[in-house]
Amino acid sequence: MPEGKLVKSEIVFIDGEQLYVEKVAFKDWHVCIHSFYLISDRLAEGHTIVEQRWNYDDFCNITVCLEDYTYLLIRQVDIITLVRSFRPIPIDAFDNFAQSLI
């Protein structure tokens, strides 16, 4: 994610799945919220959304399954974390192991 300051970037393996995890920090929560929606739009741009789920406790938490991959994007005050697969995974299965990487 070109926005923000890189805090973490790694590839991990969980239950045989290869996942990319990236965290970026922002100067304040306002910039972070704005960037969250820009990043979310950019990740899905040009792809067909197969399934998506918003966490209604916090509107800055979304899991999206595209035809090519699945991702979880979450904002925590002034940090955004992305967990992305390298293949499409149904949201219920993806959320089970992606949440542990936040």
N, CA, C and O atoms as CSV, one atom per row, in Angstrom:
chain,resi,resn,atom,element,x,y,z
A,1,MET,N,N,0.860,-1.168,0.000
A,1,MET,CA,C,0.000,0.000,0.000
A,1,MET,C,C,0.906,1.231,0.000
A,1,MET,O,O,1.655,1.442,0.954
A,2,PRO,N,N,0.851,2.023,-1.026
A,2,PRO,CA,C,1.734,3.183,-1.095
A,2,PRO,C,C,1.374,4.288,-0.096
A,2,PRO,O,O,2.211,5.132,0.227
A,3,GLU,N,N,0.143,4.282,0.387
A,3,GLU,CA,C,-0.247,5.269,1.380
A,3,GLU,C,C,0.347,4.866,2.735
A,3,GLU,O,O,0.549,3.681,3.000
A,4,GLY,N,N,0.616,5.826,3.564
A,4,GLY,CA,C,1.086,5.538,4.916
A,4,GLY,C,C,2.537,5.098,4.983
A,4,GLY,O,O,3.242,5.049,3.975
A,5,LYS,N,N,2.967,4.776,6.212
A,5,LYS,CA,C,4.336,4.334,6.468
A,5,LYS,C,C,4.320,2.833,6.739
A,5,LYS,O,O,3.583,2.358,7.604
A,6,LEU,N,N,5.128,2.098,6.004
A,6,LEU,CA,C,5.168,0.648,6.125
A,6,LEU,C,C,5.638,0.232,7.517
A,6,LEU,O,O,6.695,0.664,7.978
A,7,VAL,N,N,4.851,-0.602,8.178
A,7,VAL,CA,C,5.184,-1.131,9.496
A,7,VAL,C,C,5.593,-2.599,9.384
A,7,VAL,O,O,6.502,-3.053,10.078
A,8,LYS,N,N,4.905,-3.341,8.495
A,8,LYS,CA,C,5.133,-4.778,8.370
A,8,LYS,C,C,4.761,-5.236,6.970
A,8,LYS,O,O,3.785,-4.761,6.389
A,9,SER,N,N,5.546,-6.160,6.436
A,9,SER,CA,C,5.252,-6.761,5.144
A,9,SER,C,C,5.861,-8.160,5.159
A,9,SER,O,O,7.078,-8.317,5.261
A,10,GLU,N,N,4.993,-9.185,5.054
A,10,GLU,CA,C,5.512,-10.548,5.090
A,10,GLU,C,C,4.558,-11.515,4.405
A,10,GLU,O,O,3.372,-11.232,4.239
A,11,ILE,N,N,5.096,-12.654,4.016
A,11,ILE,CA,C,4.292,-13.747,3.489
A,11,ILE,C,C,4.293,-14.827,4.561
A,11,ILE,O,O,5.344,-15.212,5.074
A,12,VAL,N,N,3.102,-15.307,4.888
A,12,VAL,CA,C,2.955,-16.342,5.909
A,12,VAL,C,C,2.179,-17.520,5.326
A,12,VAL,O,O,1.483,-17.388,4.319
A,13,PHE,N,N,2.314,-18.670,5.980
A,13,PHE,CA,C,1.577,-19.863,5.589
A,13,PHE,C,C,0.733,-20.324,6.773
A,13,PHE,O,O,1.250,-20.525,7.872
A,14,ILE,N,N,-0.569,-20.489,6.541
A,14,ILE,CA,C,-1.494,-20.987,7.561
A,14,ILE,C,C,-2.388,-22.032,6.900
A,14,ILE,O,O,-2.994,-21.775,5.859
A,15,ASP,N,N,-2.463,-23.183,7.498
A,15,ASP,CA,C,-3.312,-24.273,6.987
A,15,ASP,C,C,-3.079,-24.524,5.495
A,15,ASP,O,O,-4.026,-24.773,4.748
A,16,GLY,N,N,-1.825,-24.458,5.070
A,16,GLY,CA,C,-1.487,-24.714,3.682
A,16,GLY,C,C,-1.744,-23.560,2.734
A,16,GLY,O,O,-1.491,-23.678,1.535
A,17,GLU,N,N,-2.238,-22.452,3.248
A,17,GLU,CA,C,-2.507,-21.270,2.415
A,17,GLU,C,C,-1.373,-20.255,2.543
A,17,GLU,O,O,-0.903,-19.971,3.645
A,18,GLN,N,N,-0.945,-19.719,1.422
A,18,GLN,CA,C,0.049,-18.662,1.399
A,18,GLN,C,C,-0.699,-17.338,1.440
A,18,GLN,O,O,-1.599,-17.104,0.634
A,19,LEU,N,N,-0.323,-16.459,2.394
A,19,LEU,CA,C,-0.991,-15.171,2.562
A,19,LEU,C,C,0.035,-14.056,2.651
A,19,LEU,O,O,1.125,-14.233,3.193
A,20,TYR,N,N,-0.334,-12.916,2.112
A,20,TYR,CA,C,0.495,-11.715,2.214
A,20,TYR,C,C,-0.118,-10.827,3.294
A,20,TYR,O,O,-1.324,-10.577,3.281
A,21,VAL,N,N,0.706,-10.349,4.228
A,21,VAL,CA,C,0.248,-9.479,5.306
A,21,VAL,C,C,1.049,-8.183,5.243
A,21,VAL,O,O,2.278,-8.195,5.187
A,22,GLU,N,N,0.326,-7.066,5.254
A,22,GLU,CA,C,0.978,-5.753,5.227
A,22,GLU,C,C,0.262,-4.820,6.196
A,22,GLU,O,O,-0.968,-4.790,6.254
A,23,LYS,N,N,1.057,-4.051,6.965
A,23,LYS,CA,C,0.507,-3.030,7.859
A,23,LYS,C,C,1.158,-1.705,7.527
A,23,LYS,O,O,2.371,-1.626,7.329
A,24,VAL,N,N,0.342,-0.663,7.467
A,24,VAL,CA,C,0.854,0.690,7.261
A,24,VAL,C,C,0.247,1.610,8.317
A,24,VAL,O,O,-0.900,1.435,8.727
A,25,ALA,N,N,1.033,2.587,8.745
A,25,ALA,CA,C,0.600,3.546,9.767
A,25,ALA,C,C,0.409,4.913,9.127
A,25,ALA,O,O,1.035,5.241,8.120
A,26,PHE,N,N,-0.473,5.704,9.737
A,26,PHE,CA,C,-0.795,7.040,9.238
A,26,PHE,C,C,-0.620,8.064,10.352
A,26,PHE,O,O,-0.574,7.711,11.530
A,27,LYS,N,N,-0.522,9.338,9.968
A,27,LYS,CA,C,-0.263,10.380,10.967
A,27,LYS,C,C,-1.429,10.597,11.920
A,27,LYS,O,O,-1.227,11.045,13.049
A,28,ASP,N,N,-2.651,10.286,11.483
A,28,ASP,CA,C,-3.811,10.396,12.378
A,28,ASP,C,C,-4.967,9.568,11.829
A,28,ASP,O,O,-4.905,9.058,10.710
A,29,TRP,N,N,-6.021,9.442,12.630
A,29,TRP,CA,C,-7.161,8.598,12.270
A,29,TRP,C,C,-7.915,9.122,11.058
A,29,TRP,O,O,-8.479,8.333,10.299
A,30,HIS,N,N,-7.937,10.442,10.859
A,30,HIS,CA,C,-8.678,11.020,9.747
A,30,HIS,C,C,-8.054,10.623,8.405
A,30,HIS,O,O,-8.760,10.218,7.481
A,31,VAL,N,N,-6.753,10.741,8.310
A,31,VAL,CA,C,-6.038,10.348,7.091
A,31,VAL,C,C,-6.177,8.838,6.884
A,31,VAL,O,O,-6.290,8.367,5.752
A,32,CYS,N,N,-6.169,8.097,7.970
A,32,CYS,CA,C,-6.288,6.644,7.897
A,32,CYS,C,C,-7.648,6.226,7.327
A,32,CYS,O,O,-7.716,5.343,6.472
A,33,ILE,N,N,-8.710,6.846,7.791
A,33,ILE,CA,C,-10.051,6.522,7.280
A,33,ILE,C,C,-10.139,6.812,5.785
A,33,ILE,O,O,-10.622,5.985,5.011
A,34,HIS,N,N,-9.670,7.991,5.386
A,34,HIS,CA,C,-9.703,8.364,3.972
A,34,HIS,C,C,-8.907,7.351,3.135
A,34,HIS,O,O,-9.365,6.923,2.076
A,35,SER,N,N,-7.737,6.979,3.606
A,35,SER,CA,C,-6.880,6.045,2.879
A,35,SER,C,C,-7.486,4.653,2.810
A,35,SER,O,O,-7.306,3.946,1.818
A,36,PHE,N,N,-8.209,4.248,3.862
A,36,PHE,CA,C,-8.848,2.936,3.878
A,36,PHE,C,C,-9.737,2.753,2.653
A,36,PHE,O,O,-9.663,1.727,1.977
A,37,TYR,N,N,-10.565,3.728,2.370
A,37,TYR,CA,C,-11.489,3.612,1.233
A,37,TYR,C,C,-10.757,3.683,-0.103
A,37,TYR,O,O,-11.159,3.022,-1.060
A,38,LEU,N,N,-9.699,4.467,-0.181
A,38,LEU,CA,C,-8.895,4.503,-1.412
A,38,LEU,C,C,-8.241,3.147,-1.669
A,38,LEU,O,O,-8.251,2.649,-2.795
A,39,ILE,N,N,-7.678,2.558,-0.628
A,39,ILE,CA,C,-7.008,1.262,-0.754
A,39,ILE,C,C,-8.012,0.180,-1.127
A,39,ILE,O,O,-7.745,-0.639,-2.006
A,40,SER,N,N,-9.157,0.171,-0.467
A,40,SER,CA,C,-10.185,-0.828,-0.750
A,40,SER,C,C,-10.648,-0.749,-2.202
A,40,SER,O,O,-10.784,-1.774,-2.869
A,41,ASP,N,N,-10.885,0.444,-2.683
A,41,ASP,CA,C,-11.291,0.622,-4.085
A,41,ASP,C,C,-10.207,0.147,-5.044
A,41,ASP,O,O,-10.502,-0.501,-6.048
A,42,ARG,N,N,-8.956,0.469,-4.736
A,42,ARG,CA,C,-7.854,0.091,-5.619
A,42,ARG,C,C,-7.675,-1.432,-5.673
A,42,ARG,O,O,-7.392,-1.979,-6.738
A,43,LEU,N,N,-7.837,-2.120,-4.536
A,43,LEU,CA,C,-7.681,-3.577,-4.506
A,43,LEU,C,C,-8.724,-4.279,-5.369
A,43,LEU,O,O,-8.431,-5.298,-5.994
A,44,ALA,N,N,-9.930,-3.741,-5.406
A,44,ALA,CA,C,-11.021,-4.381,-6.157
A,44,ALA,C,C,-11.142,-3.879,-7.593
A,44,ALA,O,O,-11.859,-4.477,-8.395
A,45,GLU,N,N,-10.460,-2.805,-7.923
A,45,GLU,CA,C,-10.587,-2.197,-9.250
A,45,GLU,C,C,-10.232,-3.193,-10.352
A,45,GLU,O,O,-9.177,-3.826,-10.323
A,46,GLY,N,N,-11.132,-3.315,-11.317
A,46,GLY,CA,C,-10.903,-4.191,-12.462
A,46,GLY,C,C,-11.192,-5.653,-12.194
A,46,GLY,O,O,-10.984,-6.491,-13.071
A,47,HIS,N,N,-11.666,-5.978,-11.004
A,47,HIS,CA,C,-11.982,-7.354,-10.628
A,47,HIS,C,C,-13.479,-7.499,-10.400
A,47,HIS,O,O,-14.169,-6.529,-10.088
A,48,THR,N,N,-13.958,-8.693,-10.554
A,48,THR,CA,C,-15.345,-8.988,-10.248
A,48,THR,C,C,-15.444,-9.402,-8.784
A,48,THR,O,O,-14.742,-10.312,-8.342
A,49,ILE,N,N,-16.310,-8.739,-8.040
A,49,ILE,CA,C,-16.520,-9.089,-6.639
A,49,ILE,C,C,-17.470,-10.284,-6.588
A,49,ILE,O,O,-18.609,-10.207,-7.047
A,50,VAL,N,N,-16.987,-11.380,-6.026
A,50,VAL,CA,C,-17.764,-12.602,-5.903
A,50,VAL,C,C,-18.599,-12.550,-4.620
A,50,VAL,O,O,-19.762,-12.954,-4.605
A,51,GLU,N,N,-17.989,-12.050,-3.553
A,51,GLU,CA,C,-18.623,-12.016,-2.238
A,51,GLU,C,C,-17.923,-10.934,-1.418
A,51,GLU,O,O,-16.720,-10.720,-1.573
A,52,GLN,N,N,-18.663,-10.257,-0.553
A,52,GLN,CA,C,-18.028,-9.304,0.361
A,52,GLN,C,C,-18.790,-9.240,1.668
A,52,GLN,O,O,-19.993,-9.492,1.722
A,53,ARG,N,N,-18.060,-8.895,2.725
A,53,ARG,CA,C,-18.666,-8.803,4.046
A,53,ARG,C,C,-18.063,-7.619,4.799
A,53,ARG,O,O,-16.847,-7.519,4.963
A,54,TRP,N,N,-18.934,-6.738,5.245
A,54,TRP,CA,C,-18.533,-5.629,6.115
A,54,TRP,C,C,-18.782,-6.051,7.552
A,54,TRP,O,O,-19.758,-6.747,7.833
A,55,ASN,N,N,-17.925,-5.647,8.451
A,55,ASN,CA,C,-18.167,-5.830,9.874
A,55,ASN,C,C,-18.932,-4.591,10.318
A,55,ASN,O,O,-18.394,-3.484,10.279
A,56,TYR,N,N,-20.171,-4.765,10.736
A,56,TYR,CA,C,-21.015,-3.618,11.060
A,56,TYR,C,C,-20.720,-3.010,12.419
A,56,TYR,O,O,-21.329,-2.004,12.784
A,57,ASP,N,N,-19.795,-3.598,13.183
A,57,ASP,CA,C,-19.350,-2.951,14.421
A,57,ASP,C,C,-18.409,-1.799,14.094
A,57,ASP,O,O,-18.308,-0.830,14.846
A,58,ASP,N,N,-17.731,-1.920,12.973
A,58,ASP,CA,C,-16.772,-0.901,12.546
A,58,ASP,C,C,-16.780,-0.915,11.016
A,58,ASP,O,O,-16.376,-1.907,10.409
A,59,PHE,N,N,-17.223,0.146,10.402
A,59,PHE,CA,C,-17.332,0.170,8.945
A,59,PHE,C,C,-15.986,0.200,8.236
A,59,PHE,O,O,-15.937,0.296,7.010
A,60,CYS,N,N,-14.906,0.120,8.982
A,60,CYS,CA,C,-13.580,0.057,8.376
A,60,CYS,C,C,-12.991,-1.334,8.557
A,60,CYS,O,O,-11.844,-1.488,8.976
A,61,ASN,N,N,-13.791,-2.340,8.237
A,61,ASN,CA,C,-13.377,-3.728,8.298
A,61,ASN,C,C,-14.165,-4.463,7.214
A,61,ASN,O,O,-15.377,-4.643,7.330
A,62,ILE,N,N,-13.471,-4.879,6.171
A,62,ILE,CA,C,-14.154,-5.525,5.049
A,62,ILE,C,C,-13.349,-6.730,4.569
A,62,ILE,O,O,-12.120,-6.691,4.507
A,63,THR,N,N,-14.063,-7.789,4.235
A,63,THR,CA,C,-13.459,-8.950,3.594
A,63,THR,C,C,-14.113,-9.083,2.225
A,63,THR,O,O,-15.338,-9.053,2.107
A,64,VAL,N,N,-13.289,-9.231,1.195
A,64,VAL,CA,C,-13.789,-9.292,-0.169
A,64,VAL,C,C,-13.172,-10.493,-0.883
A,64,VAL,O,O,-11.957,-10.692,-0.851
A,65,CYS,N,N,-14.018,-11.281,-1.523
A,65,CYS,CA,C,-13.549,-12.375,-2.368
A,65,CYS,C,C,-13.731,-11.927,-3.818
A,65,CYS,O,O,-14.847,-11.660,-4.263
A,66,LEU,N,N,-12.634,-11.852,-4.531
A,66,LEU,CA,C,-12.638,-11.513,-5.952
A,66,LEU,C,C,-12.415,-12.794,-6.751
A,66,LEU,O,O,-12.180,-13.852,-6.167
A,67,GLU,N,N,-12.486,-12.713,-8.057
A,67,GLU,CA,C,-12.271,-13.915,-8.865
A,67,GLU,C,C,-10.816,-14.386,-8.811
A,67,GLU,O,O,-10.535,-15.541,-9.132
A,68,ASP,N,N,-9.886,-13.512,-8.408
A,68,ASP,CA,C,-8.459,-13.858,-8.382
A,68,ASP,C,C,-7.901,-14.102,-6.984
A,68,ASP,O,O,-6.972,-14.894,-6.823
A,69,TYR,N,N,-8.447,-13.442,-5.980
A,69,TYR,CA,C,-7.926,-13.546,-4.619
A,69,TYR,C,C,-8.968,-13.033,-3.627
A,69,TYR,O,O,-9.994,-12.471,-4.012
A,70,THR,N,N,-8.680,-13.239,-2.350
A,70,THR,CA,C,-9.548,-12.757,-1.275
A,70,THR,C,C,-8.695,-11.870,-0.378
A,70,THR,O,O,-7.512,-12.144,-0.174
A,71,TYR,N,N,-9.286,-10.814,0.154
A,71,TYR,CA,C,-8.532,-9.965,1.071
A,71,TYR,C,C,-9.398,-9.486,2.225
A,71,TYR,O,O,-10.615,-9.344,2.115
A,72,LEU,N,N,-8.710,-9.242,3.341
A,72,LEU,CA,C,-9.292,-8.615,4.523
A,72,LEU,C,C,-8.569,-7.302,4.706
A,72,LEU,O,O,-7.339,-7.268,4.738
A,73,LEU,N,N,-9.309,-6.234,4.826
A,73,LEU,CA,C,-8.733,-4.914,5.057
A,73,LEU,C,C,-9.386,-4.365,6.316
A,73,LEU,O,O,-10.612,-4.297,6.410
A,74,ILE,N,N,-8.566,-3.976,7.279
A,74,ILE,CA,C,-9.102,-3.491,8.538
A,74,ILE,C,C,-8.351,-2.245,8.995
A,74,ILE,O,O,-7.125,-2.170,8.910
A,75,ARG,N,N,-9.120,-1.263,9.484
A,75,ARG,CA,C,-8.519,-0.043,10.040
A,75,ARG,C,C,-8.626,-0.114,11.550
A,75,ARG,O,O,-9.694,-0.375,12.103
A,76,GLN,N,N,-7.499,0.125,12.209
A,76,GLN,CA,C,-7.449,0.178,13.661
A,76,GLN,C,C,-6.864,1.530,14.043
A,76,GLN,O,O,-5.644,1.680,14.121
A,77,VAL,N,N,-7.712,2.500,14.278
A,77,VAL,CA,C,-7.398,3.896,14.594
A,77,VAL,C,C,-6.519,4.506,13.506
A,77,VAL,O,O,-7.049,5.096,12.565
A,78,ASP,N,N,-5.191,4.382,13.603
A,78,ASP,CA,C,-4.307,4.998,12.607
A,78,ASP,C,C,-3.428,3.975,11.880
A,78,ASP,O,O,-2.382,4.328,11.334
A,79,ILE,N,N,-3.852,2.714,11.876
A,79,ILE,CA,C,-3.127,1.647,11.172
A,79,ILE,C,C,-4.113,0.870,10.298
A,79,ILE,O,O,-5.235,0.582,10.713
A,80,ILE,N,N,-3.678,0.540,9.092
A,80,ILE,CA,C,-4.469,-0.316,8.206
A,80,ILE,C,C,-3.678,-1.592,7.983
A,80,ILE,O,O,-2.484,-1.562,7.686
A,81,THR,N,N,-4.375,-2.722,8.132
A,81,THR,CA,C,-3.765,-4.021,7.897
A,81,THR,C,C,-4.478,-4.697,6.727
A,81,THR,O,O,-5.706,-4.707,6.647
A,82,LEU,N,N,-3.686,-5.252,5.836
A,82,LEU,CA,C,-4.184,-6.009,4.692
A,82,LEU,C,C,-3.709,-7.444,4.836
A,82,LEU,O,O,-2.523,-7.688,5.057
A,83,VAL,N,N,-4.625,-8.392,4.714
A,83,VAL,CA,C,-4.286,-9.812,4.605
A,83,VAL,C,C,-4.871,-10.246,3.276
A,83,VAL,O,O,-6.072,-10.107,3.042
A,84,ARG,N,N,-4.014,-10.778,2.395
A,84,ARG,CA,C,-4.435,-11.109,1.023
A,84,ARG,C,C,-3.995,-12.511,0.670
A,84,ARG,O,O,-2.865,-12.909,0.955
A,85,SER,N,N,-4.897,-13.262,0.046
A,85,SER,CA,C,-4.559,-14.609,-0.416
A,85,SER,C,C,-4.019,-14.536,-1.843
A,85,SER,O,O,-4.029,-13.478,-2.472
A,86,PHE,N,N,-3.557,-15.661,-2.331
A,86,PHE,CA,C,-3.056,-15.739,-3.700
A,86,PHE,C,C,-3.993,-16.525,-4.603
A,86,PHE,O,O,-3.672,-16.826,-5.753
A,87,ARG,N,N,-5.154,-16.851,-4.057
A,87,ARG,CA,C,-6.210,-17.516,-4.814
A,87,ARG,C,C,-7.541,-17.137,-4.160
A,87,ARG,O,O,-7.552,-16.723,-3.000
A,88,PRO,N,N,-8.638,-17.265,-4.861
A,88,PRO,CA,C,-9.925,-16.953,-4.228
A,88,PRO,C,C,-10.271,-18.003,-3.165
A,88,PRO,O,O,-10.184,-19.206,-3.412
A,89,ILE,N,N,-10.659,-17.533,-1.999
A,89,ILE,CA,C,-11.052,-18.396,-0.875
A,89,ILE,C,C,-12.384,-17.859,-0.365
A,89,ILE,O,O,-12.509,-16.653,-0.152
A,90,PRO,N,N,-13.378,-18.713,-0.164
A,90,PRO,CA,C,-14.647,-18.222,0.383
A,90,PRO,C,C,-14.424,-17.441,1.684
A,90,PRO,O,O,-13.549,-17.786,2.479
A,91,ILE,N,N,-15.209,-16.403,1.891
A,91,ILE,CA,C,-15.016,-15.490,3.012
A,91,ILE,C,C,-15.036,-16.184,4.369
A,91,ILE,O,O,-14.190,-15.889,5.213
A,92,ASP,N,N,-15.970,-17.091,4.601
A,92,ASP,CA,C,-16.022,-17.756,5.906
A,92,ASP,C,C,-14.717,-18.477,6.216
A,92,ASP,O,O,-14.200,-18.362,7.327
A,93,ALA,N,N,-14.185,-19.203,5.270
A,93,ALA,CA,C,-12.920,-19.918,5.463
A,93,ALA,C,C,-11.762,-18.940,5.610
A,93,ALA,O,O,-10.897,-19.121,6.466
A,94,PHE,N,N,-11.744,-17.913,4.784
A,94,PHE,CA,C,-10.647,-16.936,4.814
A,94,PHE,C,C,-10.610,-16.192,6.143
A,94,PHE,O,O,-9.542,-16.048,6.739
A,95,ASP,N,N,-11.756,-15.720,6.613
A,95,ASP,CA,C,-11.798,-14.974,7.873
A,95,ASP,C,C,-11.319,-15.803,9.058
A,95,ASP,O,O,-10.754,-15.256,10.005
A,96,ASN,N,N,-11.535,-17.111,9.019
A,96,ASN,CA,C,-11.115,-17.969,10.128
A,96,ASN,C,C,-9.620,-17.877,10.407
A,96,ASN,O,O,-9.216,-17.833,11.569
A,97,PHE,N,N,-8.792,-17.848,9.367
A,97,PHE,CA,C,-7.359,-17.746,9.631
A,97,PHE,C,C,-6.805,-16.345,9.431
A,97,PHE,O,O,-5.769,-16.025,10.015
A,98,ALA,N,N,-7.434,-15.505,8.645
A,98,ALA,CA,C,-6.921,-14.151,8.424
A,98,ALA,C,C,-7.020,-13.290,9.686
A,98,ALA,O,O,-6.138,-12.475,9.953
A,99,GLN,N,N,-8.081,-13.469,10.453
A,99,GLN,CA,C,-8.266,-12.668,11.680
A,99,GLN,C,C,-7.100,-12.879,12.659
A,99,GLN,O,O,-6.749,-11.963,13.402
A,100,SER,N,N,-6.510,-14.054,12.666
A,100,SER,CA,C,-5.413,-14.323,13.594
A,100,SER,C,C,-4.136,-13.561,13.217
A,100,SER,O,O,-3.207,-13.484,14.020
A,101,LEU,N,N,-4.083,-13.005,12.020
A,101,LEU,CA,C,-2.894,-12.292,11.556
A,101,LEU,C,C,-2.969,-10.791,11.777
A,101,LEU,O,O,-2.001,-10.079,11.508
A,102,ILE,N,N,-4.101,-10.299,12.261
A,102,ILE,CA,C,-4.273,-8.862,12.456
A,102,ILE,C,C,-3.467,-8.379,13.637
A,102,ILE,O,O,-3.489,-7.190,13.955
